[in-house]
Amino acid sequence: MDIPREIIDKESIDFVNQIKEDEKILSNIQNYLTESKKSELIRISFEFSKRDYKRRFNTTFEEIVSIIVGEDNTSNEITKIKREQKVFFNNFF
């Protein structure tokens, strides 16, 4: 169903172009948030293991991970972090 561009008004074409631009912006924001979560989880993991955040702030690693990634994704993320730590320590030592 090819419709010639002459039939589609300029306003509709501009609207579709704006939607495409907004989708690109949304994608960039989602990528930024994903990277921010990842770097924050790495930092928090380090802080809990090396600087005793549990005692200093009277909170658990699981609570902080839950805040960052959401309650539904907490167990998967903690499992992933522990696996990455295990691989790191096995390769390091």
Backbone bond lengths (Angstrom), bond angles and torsions (degrees), N, CA, C in turn:
res aa  C-N    CA-C-N  psi(-1)  N-CA   C-N-CA  omega(-1)  CA-C   N-CA-C  phi
1 M - - - 1.449 - - 1.527 108.38 -
2 D 1.291 115.82 79.05 1.455 121.46 178.24 1.516 109.93 -87.59
3 I 1.305 114.77 121.79 1.459 120.14 178.30 1.519 106.66 -107.31
4 P 1.298 117.94 127.15 1.469 119.16 178.84 1.522 111.19 -60.70
5 R 1.328 115.38 143.86 1.469 120.80 -178.89 1.527 112.02 -60.27
6 E 1.297 117.44 -25.83 1.452 119.90 -179.28 1.525 111.52 -64.92
7 I 1.326 115.90 -29.17 1.468 119.76 -178.29 1.531 110.17 -78.34
8 I 1.343 117.48 -35.51 1.463 121.05 179.66 1.520 108.20 -77.57
9 D 1.305 115.97 127.76 1.464 119.00 -177.52 1.531 111.08 -73.18
10 K 1.314 115.52 157.43 1.461 122.41 -176.79 1.523 111.57 -60.66
11 E 1.297 116.97 -35.43 1.471 120.80 -179.76 1.526 111.34 -61.50
12 S 1.313 117.11 -40.12 1.470 120.88 178.74 1.523 111.20 -67.49
13 I 1.309 116.78 -40.33 1.461 120.88 178.54 1.524 109.79 -64.37
14 D 1.326 116.97 -43.59 1.460 120.95 177.70 1.527 110.90 -62.39
15 F 1.316 116.23 -39.01 1.464 120.75 179.09 1.523 110.63 -62.98
16 V 1.314 117.98 -45.18 1.465 122.23 179.10 1.523 110.04 -63.83
17 N 1.332 117.39 -41.61 1.463 120.31 177.85 1.527 111.52 -63.43
18 Q 1.325 117.02 -39.25 1.466 121.07 177.88 1.530 110.78 -64.47
19 I 1.322 116.70 -39.22 1.469 120.60 177.34 1.526 110.07 -62.16
20 K 1.313 117.42 -43.05 1.466 120.72 178.78 1.522 111.22 -62.43
21 E 1.315 117.03 -42.29 1.464 120.66 177.84 1.529 111.05 -63.92
22 D 1.336 116.29 -41.99 1.459 120.54 178.87 1.529 111.41 -64.34
23 E 1.322 117.14 -36.30 1.464 120.77 177.28 1.525 111.00 -65.00
24 K 1.330 117.19 -38.19 1.468 120.87 177.10 1.528 110.49 -65.21
25 I 1.328 115.88 -42.80 1.469 120.20 178.63 1.524 110.30 -62.71
26 L 1.332 116.52 -44.27 1.464 121.18 178.44 1.521 110.57 -60.29
27 S 1.307 117.01 -43.20 1.462 121.08 179.56 1.527 110.88 -62.43
28 N 1.328 116.88 -42.25 1.465 120.70 178.34 1.528 111.08 -63.35
29 I 1.317 117.22 -41.38 1.464 121.21 179.08 1.522 110.44 -65.22
30 Q 1.332 117.04 -42.31 1.462 120.38 178.96 1.526 110.99 -63.32
31 N 1.320 116.97 -40.34 1.473 120.38 177.64 1.519 110.67 -64.20
32 Y 1.327 116.53 -41.99 1.461 121.05 178.18 1.531 111.00 -61.46
33 L 1.325 116.98 -44.69 1.466 120.81 179.16 1.524 111.41 -63.75
34 T 1.316 116.80 -40.60 1.464 120.75 178.70 1.524 110.69 -61.87
35 E 1.328 116.89 -46.11 1.459 120.85 178.84 1.528 111.67 -66.05
36 S 1.322 116.85 -37.80 1.469 120.50 178.38 1.525 111.05 -64.18
37 K 1.333 116.90 -43.89 1.460 120.60 177.78 1.520 110.49 -61.02
38 K 1.331 115.56 -44.32 1.462 120.44 -178.36 1.531 110.96 -61.74
39 S 1.322 117.13 -47.16 1.465 119.30 -178.61 1.527 111.22 -68.32
40 E 1.317 117.33 -35.42 1.464 120.27 178.64 1.534 110.82 -68.31
41 L 1.315 117.57 -38.16 1.463 120.43 177.24 1.528 111.05 -64.67
42 I 1.316 116.92 -38.90 1.467 120.42 177.03 1.527 109.73 -63.60
43 R 1.324 116.10 -45.26 1.467 120.50 -179.45 1.528 111.06 -63.39
44 I 1.314 117.07 -45.99 1.469 121.30 -178.84 1.524 110.30 -64.58
45 S 1.306 116.46 -40.24 1.464 120.23 177.86 1.523 110.41 -59.03
46 F 1.313 115.99 -44.98 1.465 120.80 177.88 1.526 110.81 -62.46
47 E 1.324 117.04 -45.66 1.465 121.23 -177.83 1.530 111.44 -61.52
48 F 1.323 116.60 -40.69 1.466 119.11 179.71 1.524 111.56 -69.93
49 S 1.327 116.86 -37.14 1.463 118.13 -176.88 1.532 112.99 -80.51
50 K 1.314 117.90 -33.39 1.462 120.30 -173.97 1.528 114.48 -104.87
51 R 1.300 118.47 -28.76 1.461 120.37 -172.99 1.525 113.99 -116.95
52 D 1.313 115.96 13.46 1.467 121.70 172.18 1.532 113.34 54.13
53 Y 1.329 115.53 50.21 1.469 119.65 177.70 1.523 112.37 -61.59
54 K 1.320 117.53 -29.92 1.463 120.51 -178.47 1.526 110.37 -57.97
55 R 1.298 116.79 -47.31 1.461 120.58 -179.67 1.524 111.11 -74.57
56 R 1.310 116.70 -43.77 1.469 120.60 -175.60 1.521 113.03 -63.68
57 F 1.326 117.51 -39.03 1.457 120.63 -175.27 1.529 113.73 -112.19
58 N 1.331 116.11 4.19 1.458 121.82 177.38 1.536 111.56 51.64
59 T 1.318 115.32 51.41 1.461 121.55 178.30 1.521 108.50 -144.80
60 T 1.299 116.48 167.21 1.460 120.40 -179.63 1.524 110.45 -107.54
61 F 1.304 114.74 158.61 1.458 121.30 176.89 1.523 110.28 -60.41
62 E 1.316 116.67 -40.03 1.461 121.81 -179.05 1.525 111.62 -62.25
63 E 1.327 117.14 -38.90 1.467 120.19 178.97 1.527 111.04 -63.70
64 I 1.313 116.45 -43.03 1.459 120.44 -178.62 1.524 110.46 -68.32
65 V 1.310 117.46 -42.62 1.469 120.36 177.85 1.521 109.74 -62.04
66 S 1.331 117.01 -39.89 1.456 121.70 178.25 1.526 111.52 -60.38
67 I 1.308 116.51 -38.79 1.464 120.74 178.94 1.527 110.35 -66.92
68 I 1.309 117.31 -40.03 1.467 120.95 -175.96 1.525 112.01 -74.56
69 V 1.328 117.85 -47.51 1.467 120.32 -172.79 1.516 113.98 -101.71
70 G 1.306 117.31 -10.35 1.458 119.83 -177.76 1.518 110.59 99.40
71 E 1.294 114.92 148.11 1.466 120.67 -173.81 1.523 112.84 -61.63
72 D 1.337 117.21 -36.26 1.458 120.76 -177.30 1.530 112.86 -69.01
73 N 1.310 117.40 -27.69 1.468 121.56 -175.85 1.527 113.70 -100.09
74 T 1.321 117.40 2.40 1.466 121.39 -173.30 1.519 112.86 -60.25
75 S 1.315 117.54 -51.59 1.470 119.20 -174.58 1.524 111.75 -64.31
76 N 1.326 117.42 -39.28 1.467 119.90 177.81 1.526 111.05 -64.17
77 E 1.302 116.82 -41.39 1.462 121.03 -177.81 1.531 110.94 -69.08
78 I 1.319 117.11 -40.49 1.468 120.30 179.02 1.525 110.22 -65.08
79 T 1.314 117.19 -41.22 1.461 121.17 177.10 1.527 110.07 -60.70
80 K 1.322 116.31 -43.84 1.464 121.27 179.35 1.527 110.86 -62.86
81 I 1.315 117.69 -44.21 1.470 121.98 -179.03 1.523 110.24 -63.91
82 K 1.324 117.28 -44.90 1.467 120.52 -179.67 1.527 111.35 -64.22
83 R 1.315 117.12 -38.15 1.462 120.70 177.95 1.526 110.03 -64.98
84 E 1.353 116.82 -43.12 1.465 120.46 178.47 1.524 111.47 -64.13
85 Q 1.324 117.04 -38.69 1.465 120.64 178.10 1.522 110.45 -65.31
86 K 1.317 116.35 -40.91 1.460 120.59 179.98 1.526 110.53 -62.96
87 V 1.322 116.84 -43.73 1.464 121.12 178.33 1.522 110.03 -64.08
88 F 1.317 117.08 -42.56 1.462 120.88 179.79 1.518 111.07 -61.53
89 F 1.337 116.94 -48.66 1.460 119.86 -177.75 1.521 111.92 -68.41
90 N 1.328 117.60 -34.37 1.460 120.03 176.80 1.528 111.21 -66.36
91 N 1.318 116.97 -38.03 1.458 120.50 178.37 1.526 111.92 -76.30
92 F 1.314 116.78 -30.87 1.452 121.36 -177.61 1.524 111.50 -75.10
93 F 1.315 116.90 -39.60 1.457 120.59 -176.49 1.469 108.14 -104.20
